[in-house]
């Protein structure tokens, strides 16, 4: 681990939180939205600075900061960055900045509270990505609940938005229970392995827990708890129903962030797989099956949708399943493909959701039966929608192509059935996406207002321009991101092959890269 004097990671967490508090005191000529714009822009710049400070050749945690909090329980604030998290941070910062700009004129009621909650959500998401302490991970994780709940309940656009907010809140609360049990069990194991004095040898930090061997019998108890907690909120089938209702009822900013902030899959990568490596390898077939079922089921349900928003929600669930397939392959290709897919879908799906919000703001609906003929009335909007759809489909020349290609290669190395499932899911993705495009953009205009609809405004073009450039750049030059994640992916895989973690009598693990299906 490397340490520095300047605390950039703490600032990434604190900057939006302080700005959220300041919004309560904002007054013209500096209204809350201007403060939110300044804070999110600074957050993006700081995250880019951190990205350039990151050394991709070092697979250990970097820019580490540690601040004592509850020393009697060995709990403190510890932040650090590795090759898995390093790209999620600037992408998340970009995503929140986009939602602030996209909703510039749409928030008319209680703007101080709205932007304060949005900034709080950004702060907590950064905490999830950056913390190296399991208790603080759970703290940041749960503190995403208040802003999500209130934003959906107070600014929701659907008739059932309060019910959707309650369902979202209960889901996040329920998911935290198995995670808490798992982290406490791992901390107690650390104490047991280091003398048994709980007050002196408890440990909740990720580096300490990763250095402590965990008996295989305990791993088989902890891994299902971690997987359950993260699967509920990822979401994976059968825990997926909350996402479609939330994206339909929530304001467009919340729907965008729910699709884009892949906190749960990140949790599987960092915690479930790294803290219980023997169980993760032994039960990788469970991950593969869950990912395959989620991908195919969500794709089939997406085919039946007539709403752009609901289709995007199920597309998000399906792509989560595809990423889980890549993780379950247990090889560098599958892991890098999964990470790139998550980042790629974060950008493309978020932009598609924002464009859907632009359509709804102009025409009052995102239902295909009320649309049609948008290509003639709004050619710029149509062009961006087509570009980000191509990214989601993995078309050559876009950032989706190297991600899906790597993931399929990794799945093929692990087991042909994984690759077949992944390819089938991509075919189904085209099967529900292309007909929706035809109905919405090239079908007959079903309302006179469509022919008079205004195309993208300069502010909306600015929101979509940078993601579009990134999607094309990374399509032609994927090495930009692959080089950042390569060493971290190899270190992640090496941990799954470390003999010290497979010492249980009579336990034979499958070869990594050869999943048991």
C-alpha positions as CSV (number, residue, x, y, z in Angstrom):
1,X,0.0,0.0,0.0
2,X,1.2,3.5,-0.7
3,X,0.3,6.5,1.4
4,X,0.4,10.2,0.5
5,X,0.0,13.4,2.6
6,X,-2.7,15.0,0.5
7,X,-6.1,13.2,1.2
8,X,-7.8,13.1,-2.2
9,X,-10.0,10.1,-1.4
10,X,-11.4,11.6,1.7
11,X,-12.1,14.8,-0.3
12,X,-14.0,12.7,-2.9
13,X,-16.3,11.5,-0.1
14,X,-16.5,14.8,1.8
15,X,-16.8,17.3,-1.0
16,X,-20.4,16.4,-2.1
17,X,-21.4,15.9,1.5
18,X,-20.3,19.4,2.5
19,X,-21.9,20.8,-0.6
20,X,-25.2,19.0,0.4
21,X,-25.1,20.7,3.7
22,X,-24.4,24.1,2.1
23,X,-27.4,23.8,-0.2
24,X,-29.7,24.4,2.9
25,X,-28.2,27.9,3.1
26,X,-28.0,28.7,-0.6
27,X,-29.6,31.9,-1.8
28,X,-29.8,33.7,-5.1
29,X,-27.6,34.5,-7.1
30,X,-26.1,31.1,-6.0
31,X,-29.2,28.8,-6.0
32,X,-28.9,25.2,-4.9
33,X,-28.5,23.9,-8.5
34,X,-25.5,26.2,-9.2
35,X,-23.9,24.9,-6.0
36,X,-24.7,21.3,-7.0
37,X,-23.2,21.9,-10.5
38,X,-20.0,23.4,-9.0
39,X,-19.6,20.6,-6.5
40,X,-20.2,17.8,-9.0
41,X,-17.9,19.4,-11.6
42,X,-15.1,19.7,-8.9
43,X,-15.8,16.1,-7.9
44,X,-15.3,14.9,-11.5
45,X,-12.1,16.9,-11.8
46,X,-10.7,15.5,-8.5
47,X,-11.6,11.9,-9.6
48,X,-9.8,12.4,-12.9
49,X,-6.7,13.7,-10.9
50,X,-6.9,10.6,-8.8
51,X,-7.1,8.5,-11.9
52,X,-3.9,10.0,-13.2
53,X,-2.1,9.5,-9.9
54,X,-3.0,5.8,-9.9
55,X,-0.2,3.5,-10.8
56,X,-1.6,0.6,-12.9
57,X,1.6,-1.4,-12.4
58,X,1.0,-1.7,-8.7
59,X,-1.7,-4.2,-7.8
60,X,-1.9,-3.2,-4.1
61,X,-4.2,-0.5,-2.6
62,X,-2.9,3.0,-3.4
63,X,-3.5,6.5,-2.0
64,X,-4.4,4.9,1.3
65,X,-5.8,7.0,4.1
66,X,-6.6,5.9,7.6
67,X,-8.4,7.8,10.4
68,X,-9.3,6.2,13.8
69,X,-13.0,6.2,14.7
70,X,-13.8,3.6,17.4
71,X,-10.4,2.3,18.4
72,X,-11.8,0.0,21.1
73,X,-13.6,-2.0,18.4
74,X,-10.8,-1.5,15.8
75,X,-13.1,0.4,13.6
76,X,-11.8,3.4,11.6
77,X,-12.2,5.2,8.3
78,X,-9.8,3.7,5.8
79,X,-9.9,4.6,2.1
80,X,-7.9,3.2,-0.7
81,X,-8.0,2.5,-4.4
82,X,-7.1,-0.5,-6.6
83,X,-7.4,-1.3,-10.2
84,X,-11.0,-2.6,-9.8
85,X,-12.4,0.6,-8.2
86,X,-10.3,3.2,-10.0
87,X,-12.6,3.5,-13.0
88,X,-15.8,3.3,-11.1
89,X,-15.0,6.5,-9.3
90,X,-14.7,9.0,-12.2
91,X,-17.6,7.2,-14.0
92,X,-19.8,7.7,-11.0
93,X,-18.8,11.4,-10.7
94,X,-19.6,11.9,-14.4
95,X,-22.9,10.2,-13.9
96,X,-24.0,12.5,-11.1
97,X,-22.9,15.6,-13.0
98,X,-24.9,14.5,-16.0
99,X,-28.1,14.1,-13.8
100,X,-27.6,17.6,-12.4
101,X,-27.4,19.1,-15.8
102,X,-30.2,17.0,-17.3
103,X,-32.6,18.1,-14.6
104,X,-31.7,21.8,-14.7
105,X,-35.2,23.1,-15.3
106,X,-37.2,20.1,-14.1
107,X,-36.9,20.6,-10.3
108,X,-39.4,23.3,-9.3
109,X,-40.3,22.2,-5.8
110,X,-37.9,22.1,-2.8
111,X,-34.8,22.4,-5.0
112,X,-32.5,22.8,-1.9
113,X,-33.6,19.4,-0.5
114,X,-33.5,17.8,-3.9
115,X,-30.0,18.8,-4.7
116,X,-28.9,18.2,-1.2
117,X,-30.1,14.6,-1.3
118,X,-28.5,14.1,-4.7
119,X,-25.1,15.3,-3.4
120,X,-25.5,13.1,-0.3
121,X,-26.1,10.1,-2.6
122,X,-22.9,10.9,-4.5
123,X,-20.9,11.1,-1.3
124,X,-22.2,7.8,-0.1
125,X,-21.6,6.1,-3.4
126,X,-18.0,7.3,-3.4
127,X,-17.7,5.9,0.1
128,X,-18.8,2.5,-1.1
129,X,-16.2,2.5,-3.8
130,X,-13.3,3.9,-1.8
131,X,-13.6,2.5,1.8
132,X,-11.4,-0.4,2.9
133,X,-13.3,-1.0,6.1
134,X,-16.2,-3.5,6.0
135,X,-18.3,-1.7,8.7
136,X,-17.9,1.6,6.9
137,X,-18.8,-0.1,3.6
138,X,-22.0,-1.1,5.3
139,X,-22.5,2.4,6.7
140,X,-22.0,4.1,3.3
141,X,-24.1,1.4,1.7
142,X,-27.1,2.0,4.0
143,X,-26.7,5.8,3.9
144,X,-27.6,5.6,0.2
145,X,-31.1,4.6,1.3
146,X,-32.3,8.0,2.7
147,X,-31.6,10.0,-0.5
148,X,-32.9,7.3,-2.7
149,X,-36.1,6.8,-0.6
150,X,-36.8,10.6,-0.3
151,X,-36.0,11.4,-3.9
152,X,-38.3,8.7,-5.1
153,X,-41.1,9.4,-2.6
154,X,-41.1,13.2,-2.9
155,X,-40.3,13.8,-6.6
156,X,-41.5,10.5,-8.2
157,X,-43.5,10.9,-11.4
158,X,-45.6,7.8,-11.3
159,X,-48.9,7.2,-9.5
160,X,-47.3,4.6,-7.2
161,X,-44.1,6.4,-6.5
162,X,-44.5,6.3,-2.7
163,X,-45.1,2.6,-2.8
164,X,-42.0,2.2,-5.1
165,X,-40.0,4.2,-2.6
166,X,-41.1,2.0,0.3
167,X,-40.3,-1.2,-1.7
168,X,-36.8,0.2,-2.5
169,X,-36.1,1.1,1.1
170,X,-37.2,-2.2,2.5
171,X,-35.1,-4.0,-0.1
172,X,-31.9,-2.1,0.8
173,X,-32.6,-2.6,4.5
174,X,-33.2,-6.4,4.1
175,X,-30.0,-6.8,2.0
176,X,-27.9,-5.2,4.8
177,X,-28.8,-8.0,7.3
178,X,-26.8,-10.9,5.8
179,X,-23.9,-8.5,5.0
180,X,-23.6,-7.4,8.6
181,X,-23.6,-11.0,9.8
182,X,-21.0,-11.9,7.2
183,X,-18.6,-9.1,8.2
184,X,-18.9,-9.7,11.9
185,X,-18.2,-13.4,11.4
186,X,-15.0,-12.5,9.4
187,X,-13.9,-10.0,12.1
188,X,-14.4,-12.7,14.8
189,X,-12.4,-15.2,12.7
190,X,-9.6,-12.6,12.5
191,X,-9.6,-12.3,16.3
192,X,-9.7,-16.1,16.7
193,X,-6.7,-16.5,14.3
194,X,-4.7,-13.9,16.2
195,X,-5.1,-14.9,19.9
196,X,-8.8,-14.8,20.5
197,X,-8.9,-11.5,22.4
198,X,-11.9,-9.8,20.7
199,X,-11.2,-6.3,22.0
200,X,-7.6,-6.4,20.9
201,X,-7.6,-8.5,17.7
202,X,-10.9,-7.7,16.0
203,X,-10.4,-6.4,12.5
204,X,-12.8,-5.0,10.0
205,X,-10.4,-3.6,7.4
206,X,-10.2,-5.2,4.1
207,X,-6.3,-5.6,4.0
208,X,-6.3,-7.3,7.4
209,X,-9.2,-9.6,6.6
210,X,-7.6,-10.6,3.3
211,X,-4.3,-11.5,5.0
212,X,-6.1,-13.8,7.5
213,X,-6.8,-17.4,6.4
214,X,-10.5,-18.3,6.8
215,X,-11.4,-21.9,7.5
216,X,-13.2,-23.5,4.6
217,X,-16.2,-24.4,6.8
218,X,-16.6,-20.7,7.7
219,X,-16.2,-19.6,4.1
220,X,-19.1,-21.8,3.1
221,X,-21.2,-19.9,5.7
222,X,-20.0,-16.4,4.9
223,X,-20.0,-16.6,1.1
224,X,-23.8,-17.3,0.8
225,X,-24.5,-14.4,3.2
226,X,-22.4,-12.0,1.1
227,X,-23.9,-13.3,-2.2
228,X,-27.5,-13.0,-0.8
229,X,-27.0,-9.5,0.3
230,X,-25.5,-8.3,-3.0
231,X,-27.8,-10.4,-5.2
232,X,-30.9,-8.7,-3.7
233,X,-29.7,-5.3,-4.7
234,X,-27.8,-6.0,-7.9
235,X,-30.5,-7.2,-8.7
236,X,-30.3,-10.8,-9.7
237,X,-33.4,-13.0,-10.4
238,X,-35.5,-13.7,-8.3
239,X,-34.8,-10.5,-6.4
240,X,-35.3,-8.1,-9.4
241,X,-38.8,-6.8,-9.1
242,X,-37.9,-3.7,-7.1
243,X,-35.8,-2.2,-9.9
244,X,-38.5,-2.0,-12.6
245,X,-41.0,-0.3,-10.2
246,X,-38.4,2.1,-9.0
247,X,-37.2,3.1,-12.4
248,X,-40.8,3.6,-13.6
249,X,-41.9,5.7,-10.6
250,X,-38.7,7.6,-9.6
251,X,-37.6,10.9,-11.1
252,X,-35.3,10.5,-14.0
253,X,-32.2,11.3,-12.0
254,X,-32.8,8.5,-9.6
255,X,-33.8,6.1,-12.3
256,X,-30.5,7.0,-14.1
257,X,-28.4,6.4,-10.9
258,X,-30.2,3.2,-10.0
259,X,-29.2,1.8,-13.4
260,X,-25.7,3.3,-13.4
261,X,-24.3,2.9,-9.9
262,X,-23.4,-0.8,-9.9
263,X,-22.6,-0.9,-6.1
264,X,-23.8,-4.5,-5.5
265,X,-21.8,-6.1,-8.4
266,X,-18.8,-4.1,-7.1
267,X,-19.4,-5.6,-3.7
268,X,-19.4,-9.1,-5.1
269,X,-16.0,-8.4,-6.8
270,X,-14.4,-6.8,-3.8
271,X,-15.9,-8.6,-0.8
272,X,-17.6,-11.9,-1.7
273,X,-14.9,-13.1,-4.0
274,X,-11.8,-11.8,-2.2
275,X,-12.8,-12.5,1.4
276,X,-14.0,-16.1,0.8
277,X,-11.9,-17.2,-2.1
278,X,-12.2,-21.0,-1.5
279,X,-16.0,-20.9,-1.3
280,X,-16.1,-18.5,-4.3
281,X,-14.2,-20.9,-6.5
282,X,-16.1,-24.0,-5.2
283,X,-19.5,-22.3,-5.8
284,X,-18.6,-20.3,-8.9
285,X,-21.1,-22.5,-10.8
286,X,-23.9,-20.9,-8.6
287,X,-22.8,-17.5,-9.8
288,X,-22.8,-18.7,-13.4
289,X,-26.3,-20.1,-13.1
290,X,-27.6,-17.0,-11.4
291,X,-26.1,-14.8,-14.0
292,X,-27.4,-16.9,-16.9
293,X,-30.9,-17.1,-15.5
294,X,-30.9,-13.3,-14.8
295,X,-29.7,-12.6,-18.3
296,X,-32.1,-14.8,-20.2
297,X,-35.2,-14.1,-18.0
298,X,-34.7,-10.3,-18.0
299,X,-34.2,-10.3,-21.8
300,X,-37.4,-12.3,-22.3
301,X,-39.4,-10.0,-20.1
302,X,-37.9,-6.9,-21.8
303,X,-39.3,-8.2,-25.1
304,X,-42.8,-7.8,-23.7
305,X,-42.4,-4.2,-22.6
306,X,-44.0,-1.2,-24.3
307,X,-42.4,1.4,-22.1
308,X,-38.8,2.6,-22.8
309,X,-38.2,3.1,-19.1
310,X,-39.3,-0.4,-18.1
311,X,-37.4,-1.9,-21.0
312,X,-34.2,-0.2,-19.9
313,X,-34.8,-1.4,-16.3
314,X,-34.9,-5.0,-17.5
315,X,-32.0,-4.4,-19.8
316,X,-30.0,-3.3,-16.8
317,X,-31.0,-6.4,-14.9
318,X,-29.9,-8.5,-17.9
319,X,-26.6,-6.9,-18.3
320,X,-26.0,-7.4,-14.6
321,X,-26.5,-11.1,-15.2
322,X,-24.0,-10.9,-18.1
323,X,-21.4,-9.3,-15.9
324,X,-21.9,-12.1,-13.2
325,X,-21.3,-14.7,-15.9
326,X,-17.9,-13.0,-16.6
327,X,-17.0,-12.9,-13.0
328,X,-18.0,-16.6,-12.5
329,X,-15.6,-17.6,-15.3
330,X,-12.7,-17.0,-12.9
331,X,-10.2,-15.8,-15.5
332,X,-8.6,-12.5,-16.4
333,X,-10.5,-12.2,-19.7
334,X,-13.9,-12.8,-18.0
335,X,-13.1,-10.4,-15.1
336,X,-11.8,-7.6,-17.4
337,X,-14.8,-8.1,-19.7
338,X,-17.2,-7.9,-16.7
339,X,-15.6,-4.7,-15.3
340,X,-15.6,-3.0,-18.8
341,X,-19.2,-4.2,-19.3
342,X,-20.3,-2.7,-16.0
343,X,-18.6,0.6,-16.8
344,X,-19.8,0.6,-20.4
345,X,-23.4,-0.1,-19.4
346,X,-23.2,2.5,-16.7
347,X,-22.6,5.1,-19.3
348,X,-24.8,3.8,-22.1
349,X,-27.8,2.9,-20.0
350,X,-27.6,6.1,-18.1
351,X,-27.6,8.2,-21.3
352,X,-30.5,6.2,-22.7
353,X,-32.4,6.8,-19.5
354,X,-31.7,10.5,-19.6
355,X,-32.8,10.6,-23.3
356,X,-36.0,8.8,-22.3
357,X,-36.4,11.5,-19.7
358,X,-36.0,14.2,-22.4
359,X,-38.7,12.5,-24.5
360,X,-41.0,12.3,-21.5
361,X,-40.5,16.0,-20.7
362,X,-41.4,17.0,-24.2
363,X,-44.3,14.6,-24.9
364,X,-45.5,13.5,-21.5
365,X,-44.9,9.8,-22.1
366,X,-42.2,7.2,-22.7
367,X,-44.7,4.5,-23.9
368,X,-44.1,3.2,-27.4
369,X,-47.9,3.3,-28.1
370,X,-47.8,7.1,-27.6
371,X,-44.7,7.7,-29.7
372,X,-43.5,7.1,-33.2
373,X,-41.8,9.2,-35.8
374,X,-39.3,10.8,-33.5
375,X,-36.5,10.5,-36.0
376,X,-38.0,13.0,-38.3
377,X,-38.8,15.5,-35.5
378,X,-35.7,15.1,-33.3
379,X,-32.8,13.8,-35.4
380,X,-30.1,14.8,-32.9
381,X,-31.9,13.0,-30.1
382,X,-32.4,10.0,-32.3
383,X,-28.7,9.9,-33.3
384,X,-27.6,9.8,-29.7
385,X,-30.1,7.2,-28.8
386,X,-28.9,5.0,-31.7
387,X,-25.3,5.5,-30.6
388,X,-25.8,4.4,-27.0
389,X,-28.1,1.6,-28.2
390,X,-25.2,0.4,-30.4
391,X,-22.9,0.5,-27.3
392,X,-25.4,-1.6,-25.4
393,X,-25.5,-4.1,-28.2
394,X,-21.7,-4.3,-28.4
395,X,-21.4,-3.1,-31.9
396,X,-17.8,-2.9,-33.3
397,X,-16.4,0.6,-33.0
398,X,-18.1,1.2,-29.7
399,X,-17.0,0.6,-26.1
400,X,-19.4,-2.3,-25.8
401,X,-17.6,-4.4,-28.3
402,X,-14.3,-5.1,-26.5
403,X,-16.2,-5.6,-23.2
404,X,-18.5,-8.2,-24.5
405,X,-15.9,-9.9,-26.7
406,X,-13.5,-10.3,-23.7
407,X,-16.4,-11.6,-21.5
408,X,-17.4,-14.2,-24.1
409,X,-13.8,-15.3,-24.5
410,X,-13.5,-15.7,-20.7
411,X,-16.7,-17.6,-20.5
412,X,-15.6,-19.9,-23.4
413,X,-12.4,-20.7,-21.5
414,X,-14.3,-21.5,-18.4
415,X,-17.1,-23.6,-19.9
416,X,-18.8,-23.5,-23.3
417,X,-22.3,-23.4,-21.7
418,X,-21.4,-20.0,-20.1
419,X,-20.4,-18.6,-23.5
420,X,-23.5,-20.0,-25.2
421,X,-25.7,-18.4,-22.5
422,X,-23.9,-15.1,-22.9
423,X,-24.2,-15.1,-26.7
424,X,-27.9,-16.0,-26.4
425,X,-28.5,-13.1,-24.1
426,X,-26.9,-10.7,-26.5
427,X,-29.1,-12.0,-29.3
428,X,-32.1,-11.5,-27.1
429,X,-30.9,-8.0,-26.3
430,X,-31.0,-7.2,-30.0
431,X,-34.4,-8.9,-30.3
432,X,-36.0,-6.5,-27.8
433,X,-34.0,-3.4,-28.6
434,X,-34.4,-3.2,-32.4
435,X,-38.3,-3.5,-32.5
436,X,-38.6,-0.8,-29.9
437,X,-36.4,1.5,-31.9
438,X,-38.5,0.9,-35.0
439,X,-41.8,1.7,-33.1
440,X,-40.5,4.7,-31.3
441,X,-38.3,6.4,-33.8
442,X,-39.5,5.3,-37.3
443,X,-43.1,4.2,-36.8
444,X,-45.9,6.6,-37.6
445,X,-46.3,9.6,-35.4
446,X,-49.1,8.8,-33.0
447,X,-49.6,12.4,-31.7
448,X,-49.6,15.8,-33.4
449,X,-47.2,17.1,-30.7
450,X,-44.5,14.8,-32.0
451,X,-44.1,16.8,-35.2
452,X,-43.7,20.0,-33.2
453,X,-41.3,18.6,-30.6
454,X,-38.1,20.4,-30.0
455,X,-34.8,18.6,-30.7
456,X,-32.0,18.5,-28.1
457,X,-31.1,21.8,-26.5
458,X,-27.4,22.9,-26.1
459,X,-27.5,21.9,-22.4
460,X,-28.8,18.5,-23.3
461,X,-26.2,18.1,-26.1
462,X,-23.5,19.0,-23.5
463,X,-24.8,16.2,-21.2
464,X,-24.5,13.6,-23.9
465,X,-21.4,14.7,-25.8
466,X,-18.7,13.5,-23.4
467,X,-20.2,10.0,-22.9
468,X,-20.6,9.8,-26.7
469,X,-16.9,10.6,-27.2
470,X,-15.9,8.1,-24.5
471,X,-18.0,5.4,-26.1
472,X,-16.3,5.8,-29.4
473,X,-12.8,6.4,-28.1
474,X,-12.9,3.2,-25.9
475,X,-14.3,1.3,-28.8
476,X,-11.2,2.0,-30.9
477,X,-8.7,2.2,-28.1
478,X,-9.9,-0.2,-25.4
479,X,-6.3,-0.5,-24.0
480,X,-6.9,2.8,-22.3
481,X,-9.0,1.0,-19.7
482,X,-7.6,-2.5,-20.0
483,X,-4.1,-1.4,-19.0
484,X,-5.6,0.1,-15.8
485,X,-7.4,-3.1,-14.8
486,X,-4.9,-5.8,-16.0
487,X,-2.7,-6.1,-12.9
488,X,-5.6,-5.8,-10.5
489,X,-7.5,-8.5,-12.4
490,X,-4.4,-10.8,-12.3
491,X,-4.0,-10.1,-8.5
492,X,-7.7,-10.8,-8.0
493,X,-7.4,-14.1,-9.8
494,X,-4.1,-15.0,-8.0
495,X,-5.9,-14.6,-4.7
496,X,-8.4,-17.3,-5.8
497,X,-5.4,-19.6,-6.3
498,X,-3.5,-18.9,-3.1
499,X,-2.9,-22.3,-1.4
500,X,-3.2,-20.9,2.2
501,X,-6.9,-20.3,1.6
502,X,-7.6,-23.9,0.5
503,X,-6.2,-25.9,3.5
504,X,-9.4,-27.5,4.7
505,X,-9.0,-31.3,5.1
506,X,-10.6,-33.2,2.3
507,X,-11.4,-30.1,0.3
508,X,-10.5,-30.2,-3.4
509,X,-11.2,-27.0,-5.3
510,X,-11.9,-26.9,-9.1
511,X,-9.2,-25.4,-11.3
512,X,-9.7,-21.7,-11.7
513,X,-11.0,-21.0,-15.2
514,X,-12.8,-24.3,-15.4
515,X,-16.1,-23.6,-13.8
516,X,-18.2,-26.5,-12.6
517,X,-21.5,-26.5,-14.5
